């Protein structure tokens, strides 16, 4: 009768296949049914178009060893009576629409080897009674709505090789008892709300291949004991609140292929022991607080294909040793403080497809050898201090076959020699055009000549364009030709955590009323942000002003000294590069099947979400309206594989990896 009940409660005749069901034919000939000794031992009706609910009478099939109803549109709750199937070895009810709590009675299935409830609408806690499933080898509870802690009793499952609990709403800390699961190969706990530290006992899982803890709320340091997991191939710790240094012991993971520690609060640098990771292909440590020089030994991690170090605090030169990474496809080191000239050795990266050096302090001539990178499809150089030196050749070589972004760049120095202004913009002088401004008004346009003779006082700057690198306009700093009614001895601006401190010193103030402090984002148009009253004496006077709300990017400051009779003059310009903590975007789920939900930092301008395949082709390109903070992206039309999702917002690009299933 249990089979009859199952047939009647699940829309029977609309099954994809119901051959011989409820006919005079032997039960053993019914589709999906296996019989041994006149007893039903197996029900396999996976992906058979079933709807409706599971009848409790199934629990009467005491000899049942396999129950597979996965991939159907079954709804309702899991009958507690299934706990009577004491001979059951495999229970698959994944990818259905089951809801409600998981019956604790399933903990009585002591012969169960596989329990798969993946991708349902189950809620409530994981029953602690699951710790009684002493023969369980694979447990899939992921992609549900489960809450509460991970039961410490799961540490009793000594034969468990696969534990998937990801994409739920689990809370509290990771039980240290999971370190007892010596046969575990995959531990997947990502996309929950787990807190506390990573248990050092996880370092006992000597057979572990994959450890996914990303997108939780884990804190404290990465335990050095994880360096004992010498079979580990994938370690994903991103999107937590981990701090401290990266333990050198991770250099023992010689089978590691993927290491992702992005979006944490890690400090220090990349351990030199990472040169031992000869199988490592993807190293992703973006959006942390790593600092110091970019280590030269990075060029010894010989099999790297993806190196992502953006949004840290690395400084100094880009090491030429990175040119040794002959397999590198992605080199992403934007939003750091890297400076100096690009090494010619980067032209050795013959496989390179994506190179992002934007938002640093790089300068000097761009090596023309970069144009030899035949596989390079995406190159980002904007927001540095490059000029047209090397830029013309790069645009001519790559512009027609690659996405090349090189504007804007930082200001260039304007020189004054006896009232003759000049600027060095690089490139071919005949290709350059110079637009000279006084007090914000265009007064002269000159082609092929970088000098200009001034005839009257004012605040001067120049804009330079190039007929080849047409996307870029270079702007000089501003030179003020005037005599201030006070003797301005010094004027400086310095970043102090979240503010900018302005300091200046004067002597022999005569008829001085006050100073207006002015700020600009482009060194052309200035706005007043405050006023400081003048002391108006002949002493050495020290002044200061705090800009408590600096802008993200380069802030330009100048003083407007105002006389008591209303006349005024300007000081020179001081600038500060201010990189704030940028709000990052995220998306979930990942991996994903049909859609992803993208969470976007609020912006008062339109943004754009672009999905690239691994050849650099844009496969999805959607605009996001201003002030929209969430958007669903349909990816059902994409083939299975890896993609990159980029958010382009306010002149910046953020990129995350997506796995489409």
C-alpha positions in Angstrom: 0.0 0.0 0.0 2.9 2.4 0.6 3.7 2.4 -3.2 0.1 3.0 -4.0 0.0 5.9 -1.5 3.2 7.3 -3.1 1.6 7.0 -6.6 -1.6 8.6 -5.6 -0.1 11.5 -3.6 2.4 12.6 -6.3 0.2 13.3 -9.3 0.7 9.7 -10.6 -0.4 9.7 -14.3 1.6 12.9 -14.9 4.9 11.3 -14.0 7.4 11.3 -16.8 7.5 7.5 -16.6 5.0 5.3 -14.6 5.5 2.1 -16.6 3.5 -0.8 -15.1 2.5 1.1 -11.9 -0.7 -0.2 -10.3 -1.1 -2.9 -13.0 -1.2 -6.6 -12.8 2.5 -6.7 -13.7 4.9 -7.7 -11.0 6.0 -4.9 -8.7 9.6 -5.6 -9.7 8.7 -4.4 -13.2 7.3 -1.1 -12.0 9.5 1.8 -13.2 12.0 2.8 -10.6 11.3 -0.1 -8.2 13.8 -2.8 -7.3 12.7 -5.9 -5.4 14.6 -8.6 -3.6 13.0 -11.6 -2.0 9.5 -10.0 -2.6 10.6 -7.0 -0.6 11.0 -3.5 -2.1 14.7 -2.5 -1.5 15.0 0.5 -3.8 12.9 3.4 -5.0 14.6 5.5 -7.7 12.2 8.1 -9.2 14.6 10.9 -9.6 13.6 13.7 -12.0 10.3 12.0 -12.9 7.9 14.9 -12.9 6.4 14.1 -9.5 4.4 16.7 -7.5 2.5 16.6 -4.3 3.7 15.2 -0.9 5.6 12.2 0.4 3.1 9.8 2.2 4.1 8.7 5.8 3.3 5.1 4.8 6.7 5.0 3.0 8.0 4.4 6.5 6.5 0.9 6.5 9.0 -0.3 3.8 11.3 -1.7 6.4 13.7 -3.3 3.9 14.2 -0.2 1.8 17.9 0.5 1.2 17.6 3.4 -1.4 15.0 6.2 -1.6 15.8 8.7 -4.3 13.0 11.3 -5.1 15.4 14.1 -6.0 14.8 16.5 -8.8 11.0 16.5 -8.5 8.6 19.2 -7.5 7.6 17.4 -4.3 6.5 19.8 -1.5 5.4 19.6 2.1 7.4 18.3 5.0 9.7 15.2 5.4 7.6 12.6 7.2 9.0 11.6 10.6 8.0 8.0 9.7 11.1 7.8 7.4 13.0 7.3 10.7 11.6 3.8 10.7 13.6 2.8 7.5 16.4 1.3 9.6 17.9 -0.5 6.6 18.1 2.7 4.5 21.6 3.4 3.1 20.8 6.3 0.7 18.3 9.0 1.1 18.2 11.5 -1.8 15.6 14.2 -1.7 17.6 17.1 -3.2 16.4 19.8 -5.6 12.8 19.5 -4.5 10.5 22.0 -2.7 10.4 20.3 0.7 9.8 22.7 3.6 9.5 22.6 7.4 12.0 21.2 9.8 14.2 18.1 9.4 12.7 15.3 11.6 15.1 14.3 14.4 13.8 10.7 13.8 16.2 10.5 10.8 18.9 10.2 13.4 17.7 6.6 13.9 18.9 5.6 10.3 22.1 4.0 11.6 22.9 2.3 8.3 22.6 5.5 6.3 25.6 6.3 4.2 24.3 9.2 2.0 21.8 11.9 3.2 21.1 14.5 0.5 18.6 17.2 1.2 20.4 19.9 -0.9 18.4 22.8 -2.4 15.1 22.7 -0.6 13.2 25.1 1.6 13.9 23.4 4.9 14.1 25.4 8.1 14.8 25.0 11.7 17.9 23.4 13.2 20.1 20.6 12.2 19.0 17.8 14.5 21.7 16.8 17.0 20.5 13.3 16.6 22.4 13.2 13.3 25.4 12.5 15.4 24.0 8.9 15.7 24.4 8.2 12.0 27.7 6.4 12.6 27.9 5.0 9.1 27.2 8.3 7.2 29.7 9.1 4.5 28.1 12.1 2.7 25.8 14.8 4.2 24.3 17.5 2.0 22.1 20.0 3.8 23.2 23.0 1.7 21.0 25.6 0.1 18.2 25.6 2.6 17.1 28.0 5.3 18.5 26.1 8.3 19.3 28.2 11.4 21.0 27.7 14.8 24.4 26.2 15.5 26.2 23.3 13.8 25.7 20.4 16.2 28.9 19.3 17.9 27.6 15.8 17.6 28.5 15.8 13.9 32.1 15.2 15.1 31.0 11.6 15.9 30.6 10.7 12.2 34.0 9.1 11.8 33.3 7.8 8.3 32.1 11.2 6.9 33.9 12.3 3.8 31.7 15.1 2.5 29.9 17.7 4.6 28.0 20.5 2.8 26.2 23.0 5.0 26.7 26.1 2.9 24.1 28.7 1.9 21.9 28.5 5.0 21.6 30.8 8.0 23.6 28.9 10.5 25.0 30.8 13.5 27.4 30.5 16.4 30.9 29.1 16.1 32.3 26.2 14.2 32.4 23.2 16.6 36.0 22.1 17.3 34.7 18.5 17.2 34.7 18.7 13.4 38.4 18.2 13.7 37.7 14.6 14.6 36.4 13.8 11.1 39.6 12.2 9.9 38.1 10.9 6.7 36.7 14.3 5.6 37.6 15.3 2.1 35.2 18.3 1.6 34.1 20.8 4.4 31.8 23.4 2.9 30.4 25.9 5.3 30.3 29.1 3.3 27.5 31.6 3.1 26.2 31.3 6.6 26.4 33.6 9.7 29.0 31.7 11.5 31.0 33.7 14.1 34.1 33.3 16.3 37.5 31.9 15.4 38.4 29.1 13.0 39.0 26.1 15.2 42.7 25.1 15.2 41.4 21.5 15.3 40.5 21.7 11.6 44.2 21.3 11.1 43.7 17.6 12.1 41.7 16.9 8.9 44.7 15.4 7.1 42.6 14.1 4.1 40.8 17.4 3.4 40.9 18.6 -0.2 38.4 21.5 0.0 37.8 23.9 2.9 35.2 26.6 2.2 34.5 29.1 5.0 33.9 32.2 3.0 31.0 34.7 3.4 30.6 34.3 7.2 31.4 36.5 10.1 34.5 34.7 11.3 37.0 36.7 13.4 40.5 36.4 14.9 43.5 35.0 13.0 44.0 32.3 10.5 45.2 29.3 12.6 48.7 28.2 11.8 47.5 24.6 12.1 45.8 24.8 8.7 49.3 24.4 7.3 49.0 20.7 8.3 46.4 20.1 5.6 49.0 18.9 3.1 46.4 17.4 0.7 44.3 20.6 0.5 43.6 21.9 -3.0 41.2 24.8 -2.3 41.1 27.1 0.7 38.5 29.8 0.6 38.3 32.2 3.6 37.1 35.4 1.9 34.4 37.8 3.1 35.0 37.4 6.8 36.5 39.6 9.5 39.8 37.7 9.9 42.8 39.7 11.1 46.5 39.4 11.8 49.1 38.1 9.4 48.9 35.3 6.9 50.6 32.3 8.7 53.8 31.2 7.0 52.7 27.6 7.6 50.3 27.9 4.7 53.4 27.5 2.6 53.4 23.8 3.5 50.2 23.3 1.4 52.1 22.1 -1.6 49.0 20.7 -3.3 47.1 23.9 -3.0 45.6 25.2 -6.2 43.3 28.0 -5.0 43.8 30.4 -2.0 41.2 33.1 -1.5 41.5 35.3 1.6 40.0 38.5 0.1 37.7 40.9 2.0 39.2 40.5 5.4 41.4 42.7 7.7 44.7 40.8 7.2 47.9 42.8 7.7 51.6 42.2 7.1 52.7 40.8 3.8 52.7 37.6 1.7 54.9 35.0 3.4 58.1 34.0 1.6 57.1 30.4 2.3 54.5 30.8 -0.5 57.4 30.1 -3.0 56.8 26.4 -2.0 53.3 26.5 -3.5 54.4 25.1 -6.9 50.8 24.0 -7.7 49.1 27.2 -6.7 47.2 28.7 -9.6 44.9 31.3 -8.0 46.1 33.7 -5.2 43.4 36.1 -4.3 44.0 38.5 -1.3 42.2 41.6 -2.4 40.6 44.1 0.0 42.8 43.6 3.1 45.4 45.8 4.8 48.6 44.1 3.5 51.4 46.6 3.3 55.1 47.2 2.5 56.9 46.4 -0.7 55.3 43.9 -3.1 57.7 40.9 -2.4 60.2 40.1 -5.1 59.8 36.4 -4.4 56.2 36.5 -5.8 57.8 35.8 -9.1 58.8 32.4 -7.9 55.2 31.0 -7.5 55.7 29.6 -10.9 52.3 28.2 -11.8 50.2 31.2 -10.9 47.4 32.0 -13.4 45.5 34.5 -11.3 47.1 37.0 -8.9 44.6 39.4 -7.3 46.1 41.9 -4.7 44.0 45.0 -5.3 42.7 47.3 -2.5 45.6 46.8 -0.1 48.4 49.1 0.9 51.4 47.8 -1.0 53.9 50.5 -1.9 57.2 50.8 -3.8 58.1 49.4 -7.2 56.4 46.6 -9.1 59.0 43.8 -8.9 60.4 42.8 -12.3 60.3 39.2 -11.1 56.6 39.1 -11.8 57.7 38.7 -15.4 58.7 35.1 -14.6 55.0 34.1 -14.1 54.7 32.7 -17.7 51.3 31.1 -17.0 49.7 34.3 -15.6 46.3 35.2 -17.1 45.1 37.8 -14.6 47.3 40.3 -12.8 45.1 42.7 -10.7 47.0 45.0 -8.3 44.9 48.2 -8.5 44.2 50.5 -5.6 47.5 50.3 -3.8 50.4 52.8 -3.4 52.7 51.3 -6.0 55.0 53.8 -7.6 57.8 54.3 -10.1 58.2 52.9 -13.6 56.5 49.7 -14.9 59.1 47.0 -15.4 59.9 45.9 -18.9 59.7 42.4 -17.7 55.9 42.5 -17.7 56.2 42.0 -21.5 57.3 38.4 -20.7 53.8 37.5 -19.6 52.8 36.1 -22.9 49.6 34.5 -21.6 48.4 37.6 -19.9 44.8 38.4 -20.6 43.8 40.9 -17.9 46.1 43.6 -16.4 44.8 46.1 -13.9 47.4 48.6 -12.5 44.9 51.5 -12.0 44.6 53.7 -8.9 48.3 53.6 -7.9 51.1 56.2 -8.0 52.9 54.8 -11.1 54.7 57.2 -13.4 57.4 57.5 -16.0 57.4 56.1 -19.5 55.1 53.2 -20.2 57.3 50.4 -21.7 56.4 50.0 -25.4 57.2 46.3 -25.0 53.7 45.9 -23.4 52.3 46.2 -26.9 53.8 42.8 -27.6 51.4 41.0 -25.3 49.2 39.4 -28.0 46.7 37.8 -25.6 46.1 41.0 -23.6 42.5 42.0 -23.8 41.9 44.2 -20.8 44.4 46.8 -19.6 43.6 49.4 -16.9 46.2 52.2 -16.3 43.9 55.1 -15.1 44.4 57.1 -12.0 48.2 57.0 -11.9 50.8 59.7 -12.9 51.5 58.5 -16.5 52.0 61.1 -19.3 51.9 60.6 -23.0 55.3 58.9 -22.9 54.8 55.4 -24.2 51.0 56.0 -24.1 50.8 56.9 -27.8 52.5 53.6 -28.9 50.3 51.6 -26.5 47.1 53.1 -27.9 48.3 52.4 -31.5 49.2 48.8 -30.7 46.4 47.8 -28.4 43.6 50.2 -29.0 42.0 48.3 -31.9 42.1 44.8 -30.3 41.9 45.4 -26.5 39.9 47.3 -23.9 42.4 50.0 -22.8 41.5 52.4 -20.0 44.1 55.1 -19.3 42.2 58.3 -18.3 42.4 60.2 -16.0 45.9 60.6 -14.7 47.4 62.7 -11.9 48.5 66.3 -12.4 51.8 67.2 -14.0 54.3 69.8 -12.8 54.0 73.4 -14.2 57.3 75.2 -14.2 57.8 78.9 -13.9 61.1 80.5 -15.1 61.0 84.3 -15.1 57.4 84.3 -16.0 57.8 81.7 -18.8 55.6 78.7 -18.0 56.4 75.3 -19.3 55.2 71.7 -18.8 56.4 68.2 -19.8 53.5 66.1 -21.0 55.6 63.5 -22.8 54.7 61.9 -26.1 55.4 63.4 -29.5 55.4 67.2 -29.1 53.8 67.7 -32.5 50.8 65.6 -31.4 50.2 67.6 -28.3 47.9 70.6 -27.9 48.2 73.0 -24.9 45.2 74.9 -23.5 46.4 77.7 -21.2 44.0 79.0 -18.4 44.2 82.0 -16.2 41.8 82.3 -13.3 39.8 79.4 -14.7 39.3 81.0 -18.2 40.9 79.7 -21.4 43.2 82.4 -22.7 45.4 80.6 -25.3 45.6 77.4 -27.3 49.0 76.4 -28.7 49.9 73.3 -30.8 53.3 71.7 -30.6 54.8 74.1 -28.1 54.8 73.5 -24.3 55.8 77.0 -23.3 53.8 80.1 -22.5 54.9 83.6 -21.5 52.7 85.4 -19.0 52.0 89.1 -19.2 49.8 89.7 -16.2 49.2 88.1 -12.7 46.8 85.3 -12.1 46.4 81.6 -11.3 47.7 79.6 -14.3 47.3 76.0 -15.3 47.4 74.1 -18.6 45.4 71.2 -20.1 47.3 69.0 -22.6 45.7 66.7 -25.2 47.2 64.3 -27.7 46.0 63.4 -31.2 46.8 59.7 -30.7 45.9 59.1 -27.0 42.7 60.9 -27.4 41.0 59.6 -24.3 43.4 61.4 -22.0 43.7 65.1 -21.0 46.6 65.9 -18.7 46.2 68.8 -16.3 49.0 70.7 -14.6 49.1 72.0 -11.1 48.3 75.7 -10.7 51.0 78.4 -10.5 49.8 81.7 -9.0 51.7 84.7 -10.3 51.1 87.4 -7.6 52.6 88.8 -4.5 50.6 87.9 -1.4 50.1 90.8 1.1 51.7 88.5 3.6 54.9 86.6 3.4 53.8 82.9 3.0 56.8 80.9 4.2 55.2 77.4 3.9 52.0 75.7 3.0 51.4 72.0 3.2 48.6 69.3 3.3 49.0 65.9 4.9 46.6 62.9 5.2 45.8 62.0 8.8 43.7 58.8 8.9 40.3 60.0 7.8 41.1 63.7 7.6 43.5 66.1 5.9 45.6 68.6 7.9 46.5 71.9 6.3 49.4 73.9 7.8 50.9 77.2 6.8 53.3 79.8 8.2 53.4 83.5 7.5 55.6 86.5 8.4 55.0 90.3 8.2 51.3 90.2 7.8 50.1 93.6 6.7 46.4 94.5 6.2 45.5 90.8 6.3 41.8 90.1 7.0 41.6 86.3 6.7 42.4 83.2 4.7 39.7 81.3 2.8 40.7 77.6 2.4 39.6 76.3 -1.0 39.5 72.7 -2.3 39.2 71.2 -5.8 38.9 67.8 -7.3 40.6 68.7 -10.6 42.9 71.6 -9.7 40.8 73.9 -11.9 37.5 74.8 -10.1 37.9 75.5 -6.4 35.3 75.8 -3.6 35.7 77.4 -0.2 35.6 74.8 2.7 36.4 77.1 5.6 37.9 80.4 6.8 40.7 81.2 9.2 41.0 84.7 10.7 44.4 86.4 10.1 46.6 87.5 13.0 47.8 90.6 11.1 51.1 91.1 12.9 54.8 91.1 12.0 55.6 87.9 13.9 56.1 84.4 12.6 52.5 83.0 12.6 51.5 79.3 12.3 48.0 78.4 11.0 46.2 75.1 10.6 42.9 73.9 9.3 41.4 70.3 9.3 39.4 69.1 6.3 37.2 66.5 8.1 35.5 65.3 4.9 38.1 64.9 2.2 37.0 63.5 -1.2 38.1 60.1 -2.5 40.9 60.6 -4.9 43.2 63.6 -5.3 42.3 66.7 -3.2 43.8 70.0 -4.3 44.0 72.8 -1.8 45.0 76.5 -2.0 44.8 79.6 0.2 42.9 82.7 -0.8 44.4 85.5 1.2 41.9 88.4 1.6 42.9 91.9 2.5 40.9 94.1 4.8 40.0 96.2 1.7 38.6 93.1 -0.1 41.5 92.5 -2.5 42.8 88.9 -2.6 45.5 86.7 -3.9 46.1 82.9 -4.1 48.8 80.7 -2.8 50.3 77.7 -4.6 48.5 74.4 -4.6 49.1 71.5 -2.2 47.5 68.1 -3.0 46.8 64.9 -1.1 45.9 61.5 -2.6 43.1 60.3 -0.3 41.9 56.7 -0.7 39.0 56.0 1.6 37.6 52.5 2.6 35.6 51.9 -0.5 32.2 50.2 -0.1 32.5 46.9 -1.9 29.9 45.1 -3.9 29.0 41.5 -3.4 26.7 38.9 -5.0 25.2 35.6 -4.1 24.8 32.8 -4.5 28.2 31.7 -5.8 28.3 29.1 -7.4 25.0 30.0 -9.1 22.6 28.4 -11.5 20.1 30.9 -12.9 20.3 34.2 -11.2 22.6 36.2 -8.9 21.6 39.0 -6.6 24.1 41.8 -6.7 24.4 44.2 -3.7 25.7 47.5 -4.9 27.1 50.4 -2.8 24.8 53.4 -3.1 25.8 56.0 -5.7 24.2 59.1 -7.0 25.2 58.2 -10.6 24.4 55.3 -12.8 26.6 52.2 -12.4 27.2 49.2 -14.7 27.4 45.5 -14.1 29.5 43.6 -16.7 30.0 39.8 -16.8 33.1 38.7 -18.8 33.9 35.1 -19.8 37.5 33.9 -19.6 38.2 35.2 -23.1 37.4 38.7 -22.1 34.1 38.8 -24.0 31.3 40.7 -22.4 28.4 38.3 -22.0 26.2 40.4 -19.8 26.2 44.2 -19.7 23.5 45.9 -17.6 23.1 49.5 -16.4 22.1 50.2 -12.8 20.2 53.3 -12.1 21.4 55.9 -9.5 20.7 55.0 -5.8 19.8 51.4 -6.7 21.6 49.1 -4.2 20.4 45.6 -5.3 19.9 44.0 -8.7 19.0 40.5 -9.9 21.1 39.4 -12.9 19.8 36.5 -15.0 22.7 34.2 -15.9 20.6 31.2 -17.0 21.9 31.7 -20.6 25.5 31.3 -19.7 27.3 28.0 -20.1 28.8 26.2 -17.1 32.2 27.6 -16.1 34.1 30.5 -14.6 33.2 34.2 -15.2 34.2 37.6 -13.8 31.6 40.0 -12.6 32.6 43.7 -12.6 30.9 46.7 -11.0 31.8 49.9 -12.8 30.9 52.8 -10.5 32.2 56.4 -10.0 35.2 55.7 -12.3 36.3 52.6 -10.4 36.0 48.9 -11.2 35.6 46.1 -8.8 35.8 42.5 -10.0 34.7 39.2 -8.4 34.8 35.7 -9.7 31.6 33.7 -10.5 31.2 30.0 -11.0 28.2 29.2 -13.2 26.9 25.7 -12.8 
